Amino acid sequence: SGSRRSRTRVEPLMSASPIAPELSVRANAEIRHWTDGNEADLHVSTMDAHGRLPLRGPALAMGWSPGQDLALVVRDGVLLFSSRIQPAQPRPGITVVLDSRWRLLLPYGIRVHSGLEFGIRLIVLAAPIEGLAAALPRYYRW
């Protein structure tokens, strides 16, 4: 009698997502191009016990610096960060500030409402061409 072989299913490491279907993503120094020359950086960040989210990599990709005000909006469980282009420009959401160690303190109400607890790992997509960074929990369901 023949032995049974287990079949493995090969899936791509990353595929186009609804957040940025026309961007190329650089993850762990590997670049995967999608439909045009735009780029996005993909990072994983872990929230600390004080509700701070380290964003050095995404912030550098976005051109942000410590002390900079950012707008935070939560949409469908995804945290969206952006900076204002002009100081007087109105923007939706609340203002959060990058601290000197490139971390953002996520407001308590947003952490509770979004179910973000100490130690949670978030996938952070920095899309400079869009002027936007998006953070979502690893368990986010599309």
C-alpha positions in Angstrom: 0.0 0.0 0.0 1.2 3.6 -0.8 1.9 6.1 1.9 -0.2 9.2 2.2 1.5 12.5 1.5 0.4 15.6 3.2 -0.3 18.4 0.9 0.8 21.9 1.8 -0.9 24.9 0.5 1.5 27.6 -0.7 0.2 31.1 -0.2 1.9 34.4 -0.9 3.5 36.2 2.1 1.4 39.3 1.3 -1.4 40.1 -1.0 -3.1 43.3 -2.0 -5.3 44.6 0.8 -8.3 46.9 0.8 -6.3 49.5 2.7 -3.9 50.2 -0.1 -4.5 48.1 -3.1 -2.2 50.2 -5.4 0.9 50.4 -3.2 4.1 48.4 -3.1 4.9 47.2 0.4 8.3 46.9 1.9 8.3 44.4 4.7 11.5 43.2 6.5 13.6 44.7 3.7 11.7 42.9 0.9 9.8 45.0 -1.6 6.7 43.6 -3.3 5.3 45.8 -6.1 1.7 46.0 -6.9 0.3 48.2 -9.6 2.4 51.4 -9.6 5.5 53.0 -8.3 4.2 54.2 -4.9 5.6 52.7 -1.8 4.4 51.9 1.7 6.3 50.6 4.7 4.9 47.7 6.8 5.8 47.5 10.5 4.7 45.6 13.6 4.5 47.6 16.8 3.6 46.5 20.4 1.7 48.7 22.7 3.3 49.1 26.1 1.7 49.0 29.6 1.1 52.8 29.5 -0.8 52.7 26.1 2.1 54.0 24.1 2.6 52.7 20.6 6.2 52.9 19.3 6.2 54.3 15.7 9.8 55.1 14.9 9.9 53.2 11.6 6.6 54.4 10.3 7.2 57.9 11.5 10.6 58.1 9.7 8.9 56.7 6.6 6.3 59.4 6.8 8.8 62.2 7.5 7.4 62.9 10.9 9.5 64.0 13.9 9.3 63.9 17.7 7.0 66.6 19.1 4.9 66.6 15.9 1.1 66.8 16.2 -0.8 64.1 14.4 -4.5 63.6 13.8 -5.9 60.2 15.0 -9.1 58.9 13.6 -10.6 55.4 14.3 -12.5 54.0 11.4 -13.8 50.4 11.4 -11.3 49.3 14.0 -8.3 50.8 12.1 -6.3 53.6 13.7 -5.5 56.2 11.0 -2.7 58.8 11.7 -2.0 61.8 9.5 -0.2 65.2 9.9 -1.7 68.5 8.8 -0.1 70.1 5.8 -0.7 73.6 6.9 -0.9 74.7 10.6 -4.4 76.3 10.2 -5.8 73.4 8.2 -8.8 71.8 10.0 -8.7 68.0 10.3 -10.9 65.4 11.7 -10.1 63.3 14.8 -8.1 64.1 17.9 -4.6 65.4 18.2 -1.9 63.1 19.5 1.8 63.9 19.7 4.9 61.8 19.0 7.1 61.9 22.1 10.9 62.1 22.1 11.2 58.3 21.7 8.9 58.2 18.7 5.9 56.9 20.6 2.3 57.9 20.5 0.1 57.8 23.7 -3.2 56.4 22.5 -6.1 57.9 24.5 -7.7 55.7 27.1 -11.1 55.9 25.5 -9.8 54.8 22.1 -7.8 51.9 23.7 -10.9 50.6 25.6 -13.3 51.1 22.6 -10.9 49.4 20.2 -10.1 46.6 22.6 -6.4 47.5 22.6 -4.6 46.1 25.7 -1.0 46.0 27.0 1.2 43.8 24.8 -1.1 43.8 21.7 0.8 43.8 18.4 -0.5 46.1 15.7 0.4 46.0 12.0 1.3 49.5 10.9 1.2 50.5 7.2 2.9 53.8 6.5 1.9 55.3 3.1 3.8 58.6 2.6 2.3 59.2 -0.8 -1.2 59.2 0.8 0.0 61.2 3.9 -1.4 58.4 6.1 -0.4 55.7 8.4 -2.8 52.9 9.4 -2.5 50.6 12.4 -4.7 47.6 12.9 -4.6 44.6 15.3 -3.1 41.4 13.9 -6.5 39.7 14.5 -8.4 42.3 12.4 -11.1 40.7 10.2 -11.5 42.0 6.7 
